[in-house]
């Protein structure tokens, strides 16, 4: 029998989840305001959102002022949280294939301080004005094993970090770490040594991942063990590895990663990108210092 409006039974009844009609709930999506059960709740900066609003980035329009869901670092949630990691791997693979057919192209992309040998009158290399090498060397590999190891590490570390930080912040950490590694290699390595590989940026991801795991109070033993193993190979004789690029990237990754996951919400973007800008300023300063030494 139908109950009259205003009866006790009507007052005590709860709406049902719009995705699971058999479940009563008192929670509503902060965007579309439809009722959602615990299984459908997605954490947002304010309240919860339903999976449909998270996936499409929009609701029915009944709650236009509601905040969009954000990652731990304040990034926007996306449908494919590994997209930039896939693109970075694709760029590395494309450049690897290209340099296999042209030694001249590889020589134009690697990190080279100055050429010819001392006394230097640089016409080629970073000291000769080719600062682009600080970036292009991050995507250049010579041997298949070198590419394969770096790309496996990028996939293993980059995917979860991209998910946690959001695309813009993840890409910033990657490039700042890679540039820091290139700058330290330029500063400390022989100017005629050709340095190449994504290792500096990847060590930056190691550092940022360790900071993130600490922030989330996860078991850090796996990431520390993996980092120690990589550092052993970095300094082991006979491997011909640029320890400067690895250490530079690692330090930059720790610094920028800490800013990403610990910045207070009130000034989050300012602190995050301000810290990255300071690290980049150090990169520029080191590059100018080394260039002055070689010219």
N, C-alpha and C positions, 0 to 999 in steps of 0.2 A: 504494500500500500504506500502511495506517495506520502511524504511527510510535508506538512504545511511549512511555508517559509517562516524562519525565525524559531523553529522548534529546537530543543536541546540537541537532538541528533545531528541536525544540519550545522549547528554551531561548532560541534566537536569534530566534524569530518574534515579531512585534509585533501588537497588536490593530489592528483596522481601524476607521476612522471610522464612527460609527453612522449618519451621514447620507450617507456615500460609502463603501460597502463595499469598493470596489476600492482604497482608499488606506490603507496602514499608517501608524500614528502612535504616538508615545510620550507624547502630551499628553492629559490628561483635563480635562473641565469641573470647575471647583472647586465647583460646586453639586451636579450630578447624578452626577459622577464617570464619565460616559460618555466614551469616547475620541473626540477631535475632531482633524480635520486642520487645516493652516494656513488653509485657506479658511473654516473654520467658527469660528476663534478670534476671540473678542471680548475686547479688553483689559478687565481688571477691576482693582480696586485691589490684589488679590492674585491672580496667575495669570491664567487665561483662562476664559471661560464660552462655552457654546454658544449659538447664536442663539435656540433655543427657551427657554432659561432667561432670557435677556435680555428676550425678548418677553413672557413670561408672568410674570416676576418670581419664579418658583419652580421648583424642580427635583423630583427624585424623592423627596427627603427623606433621601437617603443622606449629604448633606453640609450639614446645617442650620446649621452654624456658619460657613460660608463667607461672605465679605463680598459684598454686592451691588455690581455695577459702578457706577461713579460718573463724573460728568463731570469736566472739568479743575478746576472750582471746588468739587467735592464734592457736586454735586446728583445726584439719582437719574435714571437713564436712563428715558425713557418711550416709549410706542408712537407718540405724536404729539408730537414735540418743538416744534411750532409752535402748540399749542393755545391758550396764553395770548395769543399775538400775534393769533390769529384772534378771540378774545373781545374784546380791546382794540379791534380794528378794528370789530367789531360794535357795541360800546358807543358809539364815536365816531359811527358811521353812524346809530344809533338816535337819539341826542341831536340830531344835525344835522337829521334828518327832523322831530323833535318841535319844534325851535325855529323851523322854517320856518312853522309854523302859529300861533306865539305869540311876539310880540315881548316880552311880559311875562316869559315863561319864560326867554328869552335874557338879559334884564336881570337876572334873579334868579340866573343861573349864572355870568356873567362875573366876572372879577376887578375889583373896584371898591374903591378905597381908602376913600373917604368921599364922602358926598353929604348936603346941598347944598354948593355952593362956599364958600370961605372968607368970613367966619370959620366954622369947622366946628363944628357941633353934630351929630355923626354919629348918624343913626338908621338908616342903610343903609350897607352896605359892610363891609369887614373891620374898620375902626376902630369900627364900630357893633356889633361882636360876631359878624359873619357870616364866621367863619373858614372855613366850608365852601367859600367861593368859591375858596380856594387850591387846592382839589381839583377842584371842578366846572368851573372855567375850563379845566382841562387836557383836558376832553372836549368842549368847546364850540367850534364853528366857525360862521362866518357865510356865507362864499362857497364855492361848489362847488370852485373851484380851490384854495382854502386847504385844504379837507378832503382833496381828491384828492392834493395834493402831500405833505401830512403822512402820509396813510395809505400812500402808495407808499413813503415813507421808512421808515415803521414796519415794513412788510412786508420791505423789503430789509435793514434793520438788525436788526430784532427777531427774525426767525426764526433766523438763525445764532447770535445771542447767547443766545437761549433754549435752543438746543441745547447750547451750550458751558457755560452756567452752571447750567442746571436751572431749573425753574419758579419755585421760591420765591425764589432769588437774583436771577433775571431780573426778576421783578415788584418786588422790593425796589429794585433799581437804577432801574427805570422810575419808581416813585412818589417815591423820594427825590430824583431828578433833577428831576422835574416840580414838586415842592414847593419845591425850592431856586430854580428859575426863577421861580415865583410869588412867593416871598418877596423876591427881589431886585427884581422888578418893583414890588412893593408898596412897597419901601423907597425906590427911586430915581425911579420914574415919578410923574407928576402924580396925585394921589389921585382926580381926577375922570376919569382916563383908563380906559376899559374895555379890559381885556386878556383875550384868549381864544386858545385853540389848544393843540395838543399839542406845539408846537415845543420848549418847555423840556425835556420828557421825552425827545423825540427827539434833541435835542442831547446829552442825557445818554447816550443809546445810542451816539451818535457817539464820545464820549469813552471809554466803556467798550470799544467795538469797537477803537479805536486801541490801547488798553492791551492788549487780548487779542491783537491781531495782533503787537504787539511781543513779547509773552510767548512766542508761538509762532514767532517769528522769520520771519513772513511779510513779503512785499513791502508796505510801508506806503504806497507812493506813491498807489495808487488812493483809499484812505480819506482821506489828507491832502489830495489834490487836491479831492475832493468837499467836505471840510470847509472848505477855503479858499474855494471857490465860494460855499458857503452863508454864510460870514462876510462875504464881499463884499456879497451881497444884504442881509445883516442891517444893515450900516452904510451902505449906499447911500442917498442922499437920495431922498425921494419914494415909498418903498415902505411907509412907516408900519408898520415891524416893531419889535416890542419886543426891542431888543438886550439889555435887562436879563434877560429870561426866557431868552434863548438862552445868554448867558454864564453865568448862574447854573446852568442845567441842565448845560452843558458841564463846568464845574468840578466839580460834584457827581458827574457821570458818571465823570470821570477818577479822582476820589478813591475812590469806592465800587467802581469797576471794578478799580482797582489792588488794593484789599483782597480782592476776590473771587478774583483769579487768582494772587496772590502770597502769600496767607496760608499759613503752614506747616501741614501736615496735623495736627500734634499739637494745635494750638489754632485750627483753621480756622474753625469756626462762631463762636467768641468774637470773633476778630479781624474777621471779615467783618461780622457783625451789630453788633458794637460800633462799628465805623467808621461804619456807616449810622446808628446811634443818635446818634453825635456830630454828624454832619451835620444830622440832624433837630433836635438841640438848638440848633444855630446858626440853623436856620430859625425855630424858636420865638423865639429871642432877637431876631432881626432883626424879626420880626413884632411883638413886644412893644415894641421900640424905636420903630418907626414909628407904632404905635398911640398911644404916649405923646406923640409929636410932634403928632399930629392931634387929640388930645382934651384 
